[in-house]
Amino acid sequence: MAMFKIAVIPGDGIGPEVTESTCEVLRAVSEKSGHGFSFTEVMAGGIAIDTCGEPLPAETLKTCKESDAVLLGAVGGPKWDALPGNKRPEAALLGLRKGLGLFANLRLAILFPELKSSSPLRPDLVENGVDILIVRELTGGIYFGKRGLAPSEECLEDGTPKGMEAFDIETYSEAEIERILRVGFNSAMQRKKSLTVVDKANILETSRLWRKVTERIAPEYPEVSYEFMYVDNASMQLLRRPASLDVIVTSNMFGDILSDEAGMITGSIGMLPSASLGAPGKPGMYEPVHGSAPDIAGKGIANPLATILSAALMLRYSLGLPEEGIKIEKAVADVLSKGYRTADIVLSGETDILSTKEMTEKVIEAYRAL
Ligand code: NAD
């Protein structure tokens, strides 16, 4: 049986509460599966600023690099809001992404059928729930391209001086595109074998290169059926027929926007897991999409499910235990179908509200019963 090293970064706000719950669930996985997990807790975010004077201490990054996977709660809070950008808790996230070479961000937009009334979409559109995986390129494209701001000497057609002029350049190399597309194809292989490559190939040269690379590598994944979709169309289809989309792979900026749109369809931020992956064999980082929720921190009422579902992704993607990941997802579906709710996902008419701890116990119970 394997032994896995997991670096745990509880962070700030509700981060420690939801990571503690998730470690409890992983301990149950260990008991049942026989695989061992050793947890090393390290600091990042506001707590690291208070303790060590910096958001991402070198020791934290070192421990993460030496681990098989990283579990992160959340960082940030009003206490550190006045600090300059590179000193703020959130700078730890950028440092971790860069330090671990995390180029792929996977966000699951899951709407469990039991919670369909939380969705802002019409009930008939989400009748059987939604389960979309968005694979976003994380370290290239326009967010990392050359940029500039300078006064322009030119005028508009009507003679108005242009004034200041700014530019941001989108650049993608074949190698960058290929590695993220492979994450997309491999993810599709683990799911319904259907992949949507989202781009703007009618306008952008970078998108046309994405299409060429897709067509070059697609024959290596003969079981995956793929389609290309313009980003404007994708943003409409997410609302019109969300249940028919499965894995979407796209560039940094398009993924940023579409993953937020897809998350909104579920209506519950406390339910959305994510994974950030680097080169094969390197540790991935797993965290809920939500932040540190300072408004409910320390009350024991945070929904732990997004972090628990992130651990399910960890089992699949970093630890090579997909069947255990699937069991965790089933356990979460089970507790929801039995009507167990934390305060943030309670539906009208439901009165039995569980604490973070109680919800965690229910998930563990359901997992053990599988
Ligand atoms: P947030 O996600 O922390 O909270 C938004 C709302 O959702 C709040 O009402 C909160 O109570 C609720 N919520 C979030 N997660 C919940 C959960 N698990 N259970 C129940 N309710 C939940 O977003 P915010 O308020 O905009 O940000 C708070 C802090 O978190 C800020 O400092 C922000 O910079 C930081 N942040 C960190 C991350 C991260 O660490 N990856 C991500 C987003 C925001």
Residues whose N, C-alpha, C, O or C-beta is under 5 A from the ligand:
A	BS01	NAD	G73 A74 V75 G76 G77 I269 G270 P288 V289 H290 G291 S292 A293 P294 D295 I296 I301 A302 N303 D344
